[in-house]
Amino acid sequence: MPERLRNTRRRAVGARQTVRALHSELVQVVYVAGDAEVRIVHPVVELARTCAGVEVVEVENMNQLGRLCGISVGAACAALLKDATVAKIPVISGLEGGEQKCPQ
């Protein structure tokens, strides 16, 4: 299933882009690297769990996730965006503290 990231341009790479996409209700699947730091991925996973219909998939490691996203470095998180997604993801601060919830 992670191979779907390789075959699409509709993706968000990194924790910040993934959080922004989740807040905008643009995410279909969130991918999390198994070896990523918990302080980075935990807020993303918790936010994804509050969003209806968002699946969370663990990938073996950050390097593999980065390669699947077409980048030359590792990635802690990535998201597969919904089909009707517009490429513009709004800026939302948010990984630093505080409880986050998916918009209803």
N, CA and C atoms as a LAMMPS dump frame, in Angstrom:
ITEM: TIMESTEP
0
ITEM: NUMBER OF ATOMS
312
ITEM: BOX BOUNDS ff ff ff
-5.0000000000000000e+02 5.0000000000000000e+02
-5.0000000000000000e+02 5.0000000000000000e+02
-5.0000000000000000e+02 5.0000000000000000e+02
ITEM: ATOMS id mol type element x y z
1 1 1 N 0.795 -1.204 0
2 1 2 C 0 0 0
3 1 3 C 0.846 1.281 0
4 2 1 N 1.982 1.336 0.698
5 2 2 C 2.788 2.555 0.646
6 2 3 C 3.261 2.911 -0.76
7 3 1 N 3.277 1.955 -1.671
8 3 2 C 3.708 2.235 -3.033
9 3 3 C 2.809 3.262 -3.714
10 4 1 N 1.601 3.433 -3.206
11 4 2 C 0.692 4.443 -3.766
12 4 3 C 1.294 5.838 -3.676
13 5 1 N 2.132 6.081 -2.654
14 5 2 C 2.792 7.384 -2.516
15 5 3 C 3.732 7.66 -3.685
16 6 1 N 4.39 6.622 -4.156
17 6 2 C 5.36 6.774 -5.239
18 6 3 C 4.668 7.162 -6.543
19 7 1 N 3.447 6.692 -6.734
20 7 2 C 2.748 6.847 -8.007
21 7 3 C 1.814 8.052 -8.069
22 8 1 N 1.877 8.93 -7.093
23 8 2 C 0.976 10.076 -7.096
24 8 3 C 1.724 11.373 -6.82
25 9 1 N 1.148 12.455 -7.27
26 9 2 C 1.671 13.784 -6.93
27 9 3 C 0.839 14.394 -5.812
28 10 1 N -0.26 13.764 -5.47
29 10 2 C -1.152 14.257 -4.426
30 10 3 C -0.679 13.716 -3.078
31 11 1 N 0.338 14.358 -2.52
32 11 2 C 0.873 13.905 -1.241
33 11 3 C 1.411 15.095 -0.461
34 12 1 N 1.478 14.919 0.825
35 12 2 C 2.117 15.884 1.719
36 12 3 C 3.27 15.136 2.379
37 13 1 N 4.446 15.742 2.404
38 13 2 C 5.629 15.083 2.96
39 13 3 C 6.115 15.865 4.163
40 14 1 N 6.319 15.18 5.267
41 14 2 C 6.794 15.813 6.495
42 14 3 C 5.657 16.04 7.473
43 15 1 N 6.025 16.186 8.73
44 15 2 C 5.023 16.328 9.785
45 15 3 C 4.196 17.6 9.631
46 16 1 N 4.833 18.717 9.323
47 16 2 C 4.085 19.983 9.211
48 16 3 C 3.095 19.962 8.063
49 17 1 N 3.53 19.512 6.893
50 17 2 C 2.614 19.451 5.752
51 17 3 C 1.477 18.475 6.025
52 18 1 N 1.788 17.369 6.701
53 18 2 C 0.75 16.378 7.015
54 18 3 C -0.281 16.96 7.975
55 19 1 N 0.176 17.679 9
56 19 2 C -0.75 18.319 9.949
57 19 3 C -1.618 19.343 9.236
58 20 1 N -1.031 20.144 8.373
59 20 2 C -1.806 21.147 7.622
60 20 3 C -2.875 20.478 6.765
61 21 1 N -2.498 19.405 6.109
62 21 2 C -3.453 18.694 5.262
63 21 3 C -4.561 18.057 6.097
64 22 1 N -4.224 17.534 7.276
65 22 2 C -5.241 16.958 8.161
66 22 3 C -6.224 18.027 8.619
67 23 1 N -5.723 19.184 9.002
68 23 2 C -6.597 20.287 9.421
69 23 3 C -7.512 20.737 8.283
70 24 1 N -7.051 20.595 7.074
71 24 2 C -7.839 21.004 5.912
72 24 3 C -8.736 19.891 5.38
73 25 1 N -8.729 18.758 6.078
74 25 2 C -9.554 17.601 5.697
75 25 3 C -9.235 17.115 4.282
76 26 1 N -7.957 17.091 3.934
77 26 2 C -7.532 16.701 2.601
78 26 3 C -6.91 15.31 2.56
79 27 1 N -6.797 14.637 3.708
80 27 2 C -6.008 13.407 3.813
81 27 3 C -6.86 12.154 3.718
82 28 1 N -6.339 11.209 2.956
83 28 2 C -6.953 9.893 2.828
84 28 3 C -6.209 8.879 3.711
85 29 1 N -4.861 8.885 3.635
86 29 2 C -4.023 7.958 4.395
87 29 3 C -2.809 8.707 4.928
88 30 1 N -2.438 8.444 6.191
89 30 2 C -1.222 8.981 6.786
90 30 3 C -0.224 7.845 6.922
91 31 1 N 1.01 8.086 6.469
92 31 2 C 2.092 7.102 6.59
93 31 3 C 3.08 7.614 7.633
94 32 1 N 3.495 6.735 8.543
95 32 2 C 4.4 7.097 9.624
96 32 3 C 5.578 6.131 9.612
97 33 1 N 6.797 6.662 9.705
98 33 2 C 7.996 5.824 9.75
99 33 3 C 8.13 5.199 11.134
100 34 1 N 8.408 3.914 11.17
101 34 2 C 8.529 3.189 12.432
102 34 3 C 9.709 3.634 13.275
103 35 1 N 10.765 4.175 12.66
104 35 2 C 11.943 4.591 13.41
105 35 3 C 11.995 6.097 13.661
106 36 1 N 10.919 6.803 13.374
107 36 2 C 10.882 8.255 13.59
108 36 3 C 10.729 8.556 15.079
109 37 1 N 11.171 9.743 15.472
110 37 2 C 11.062 10.149 16.874
111 37 3 C 9.594 10.284 17.265
112 38 1 N 9.27 9.758 18.432
113 38 2 C 7.893 9.773 18.912
114 38 3 C 7.377 11.195 19.06
115 39 1 N 8.222 12.119 19.48
116 39 2 C 7.775 13.51 19.68
117 39 3 C 7.345 14.169 18.372
118 40 1 N 7.816 13.639 17.26
119 40 2 C 7.439 14.178 15.954
120 40 3 C 6.154 13.52 15.447
121 41 1 N 6.082 12.206 15.522
122 41 2 C 4.961 11.501 14.893
123 41 3 C 3.727 11.355 15.777
124 42 1 N 3.905 11.388 17.095
125 42 2 C 2.757 11.197 17.987
126 42 3 C 1.64 12.217 17.753
127 43 1 N 1.947 13.523 17.667
128 43 2 C 0.869 14.488 17.416
129 43 3 C 0.169 14.25 16.079
130 44 1 N 0.918 13.817 15.076
131 44 2 C 0.331 13.553 13.761
132 44 3 C -0.617 12.366 13.832
133 45 1 N -0.183 11.295 14.489
134 45 2 C -1.009 10.092 14.611
135 45 3 C -2.268 10.39 15.415
136 46 1 N -2.132 11.118 16.505
137 46 2 C -3.301 11.448 17.33
138 46 3 C -4.293 12.308 16.552
139 47 1 N -3.801 13.269 15.799
140 47 2 C -4.677 14.108 14.989
141 47 3 C -5.367 13.281 13.914
142 48 1 N -4.638 12.388 13.286
143 48 2 C -5.22 11.529 12.242
144 48 3 C -6.322 10.643 12.809
145 49 1 N -6.156 10.194 14.039
146 49 2 C -7.178 9.336 14.662
147 49 3 C -8.466 10.092 14.958
148 50 1 N -8.383 11.422 15.107
149 50 2 C -9.597 12.2 15.363
150 50 3 C -10.34 12.536 14.075
151 51 1 N -9.683 12.341 12.94
152 51 2 C -10.289 12.65 11.648
153 51 3 C -11.006 11.418 11.097
154 52 1 N -12.248 11.584 10.743
155 52 2 C -13.035 10.466 10.22
156 52 3 C -12.502 9.998 8.875
157 53 1 N -12.35 8.701 8.718
158 53 2 C -11.985 8.122 7.446
159 53 3 C -10.508 8.187 7.09
160 54 1 N -9.649 8.591 8.024
161 54 2 C -8.213 8.666 7.751
162 54 3 C -7.551 7.411 8.305
163 55 1 N -6.87 6.702 7.43
164 55 2 C -6.171 5.486 7.808
165 55 3 C -4.727 5.825 8.163
166 56 1 N -4.161 5.176 9.182
167 56 2 C -2.77 5.371 9.566
168 56 3 C -2.011 4.086 9.26
169 57 1 N -0.926 4.213 8.473
170 57 2 C -0.132 3.056 8.06
171 57 3 C 1.309 3.279 8.499
172 58 1 N 1.911 2.265 9.132
173 58 2 C 3.313 2.368 9.533
174 58 3 C 4.215 1.796 8.442
175 59 1 N 5.262 2.552 8.113
176 59 2 C 6.274 2.137 7.144
177 59 3 C 7.518 1.786 7.945
178 60 1 N 8.324 0.883 7.436
179 60 2 C 9.471 0.355 8.18
180 60 3 C 10.407 1.426 8.729
181 61 1 N 10.869 2.341 7.878
182 61 2 C 11.815 3.352 8.369
183 61 3 C 11.698 4.653 7.571
184 62 1 N 12.392 5.679 8.068
185 62 2 C 12.312 7.009 7.471
186 62 3 C 12.901 7.045 6.066
187 63 1 N 13.995 6.327 5.847
188 63 2 C 14.599 6.321 4.509
189 63 3 C 13.653 5.728 3.479
190 64 1 N 12.985 4.644 3.835
191 64 2 C 12.033 4.023 2.91
192 64 3 C 10.885 4.987 2.604
193 65 1 N 10.365 5.657 3.624
194 65 2 C 9.269 6.603 3.412
195 65 3 C 9.723 7.775 2.544
196 66 1 N 10.934 8.26 2.769
197 66 2 C 11.461 9.336 1.935
198 66 3 C 11.582 8.921 0.478
199 67 1 N 12.086 7.714 0.241
200 67 2 C 12.204 7.212 -1.141
201 67 3 C 10.832 7.07 -1.789
202 68 1 N 9.85 6.591 -1.036
203 68 2 C 8.495 6.459 -1.578
204 68 3 C 7.916 7.819 -1.971
205 69 1 N 8.353 8.855 -1.28
206 69 2 C 7.873 10.216 -1.57
207 69 3 C 8.701 10.905 -2.649
208 70 1 N 9.749 10.255 -3.106
209 70 2 C 10.567 10.835 -4.159
210 70 3 C 11.563 11.865 -3.676
211 71 1 N 11.948 11.79 -2.397
212 71 2 C 12.956 12.712 -1.881
213 71 3 C 14.198 11.923 -1.484
214 72 1 N 15.33 12.605 -1.403
215 72 2 C 16.595 11.917 -1.145
216 72 3 C 16.958 11.833 0.33
217 73 1 N 16.08 12.273 1.205
218 73 2 C 16.297 12.183 2.65
219 73 3 C 15.113 11.458 3.274
220 74 1 N 15.258 11.081 4.527
221 74 2 C 14.174 10.389 5.213
222 74 3 C 13.02 11.32 5.534
223 75 1 N 11.863 10.711 5.757
224 75 2 C 10.67 11.47 6.152
225 75 3 C 10.003 10.749 7.315
226 76 1 N 9.615 11.496 8.34
227 76 2 C 8.949 10.898 9.496
228 76 3 C 7.492 10.59 9.177
229 77 1 N 6.843 11.46 8.402
230 77 2 C 5.425 11.316 8.075
231 77 3 C 5.187 11.729 6.634
232 78 1 N 4.125 11.194 6.091
233 78 2 C 3.655 11.62 4.773
234 78 3 C 2.169 11.317 4.712
235 79 1 N 1.492 11.964 3.794
236 79 2 C 0.059 11.745 3.651
237 79 3 C -0.316 11.625 2.191
238 80 1 N -1.188 10.704 1.911
239 80 2 C -1.792 10.573 0.586
240 80 3 C -3.052 11.418 0.624
241 81 1 N -3.15 12.373 -0.288
242 81 2 C -4.265 13.307 -0.282
243 81 3 C -5.429 12.783 -1.108
244 82 1 N -6.597 13.274 -0.792
245 82 2 C -7.812 12.87 -1.502
246 82 3 C -7.76 13.297 -2.957
247 83 1 N -8.534 12.632 -3.804
248 83 2 C -8.522 12.876 -5.243
249 83 3 C -8.835 14.317 -5.62
250 84 1 N -9.783 14.935 -4.984
251 84 2 C -10.219 16.277 -5.372
252 84 3 C -9.378 17.373 -4.72
253 85 1 N -8.224 16.997 -4.18
254 85 2 C -7.404 17.936 -3.447
255 85 3 C -6.76 18.974 -4.356
256 86 1 N -6.88 20.209 -3.94
257 86 2 C -6.169 21.294 -4.602
258 86 3 C -4.79 21.333 -3.964
259 87 1 N -3.769 21.645 -4.733
260 87 2 C -2.394 21.577 -4.258
261 87 3 C -2.074 22.567 -3.147
262 88 1 N -2.938 23.52 -2.886
263 88 2 C -2.65 24.549 -1.891
264 88 3 C -3.077 24.089 -0.501
265 89 1 N -2.129 23.977 0.398
266 89 2 C -2.399 23.605 1.779
267 89 3 C -2.147 24.836 2.637
268 90 1 N -3.136 25.264 3.425
269 90 2 C -2.976 26.486 4.21
270 90 3 C -1.935 26.326 5.312
271 91 1 N -1.381 27.449 5.751
272 91 2 C -0.406 27.44 6.832
273 91 3 C -1.148 27.44 8.154
274 92 1 N -0.887 26.412 8.958
275 92 2 C -1.492 26.296 10.28
276 92 3 C -0.373 25.927 11.234
277 93 1 N -0.142 26.748 12.239
278 93 2 C 0.876 26.37 13.211
279 93 3 C 0.324 25.219 14.013
280 94 1 N 1.227 24.403 14.562
281 94 2 C 0.591 23.375 15.308
282 94 3 C 1.32 22.201 15.842
283 95 1 N 2.548 21.954 15.621
284 95 2 C 3.152 20.767 16.207
285 95 3 C 3.605 21.015 17.631
286 96 1 N 3.723 22.262 18.035
287 96 2 C 4.25 22.585 19.335
288 96 3 C 3.13 22.691 20.359
289 97 1 N 2.965 21.671 21.162
290 97 2 C 2.056 21.697 22.299
291 97 3 C 0.6 21.907 21.954
292 98 1 N -0.229 21.791 22.964
293 98 2 C -1.653 22 22.763
294 98 3 C -2.332 20.825 22.087
295 99 1 N -3.57 20.634 22.416
296 99 2 C -4.331 19.546 21.812
297 99 3 C -4.883 19.999 20.473
298 100 1 N -4.808 19.112 19.509
299 100 2 C -5.296 19.424 18.176
300 100 3 C -6.422 18.474 17.84
301 101 1 N -7.399 18.969 17.14
302 101 2 C -8.506 18.137 16.691
303 101 3 C -8.789 18.404 15.237
304 102 1 N -9.227 17.376 14.57
305 102 2 C -9.596 17.519 13.17
306 102 3 C -10.881 18.339 13.091
307 103 1 N -10.987 19.269 12.139
308 103 2 C -12.206 20.061 12.012
309 103 3 C -13.409 19.15 11.754
310 104 1 N -14.528 19.519 12.286
311 104 2 C -15.741 18.697 12.124
312 104 3 C -16.627 19.265 11.049
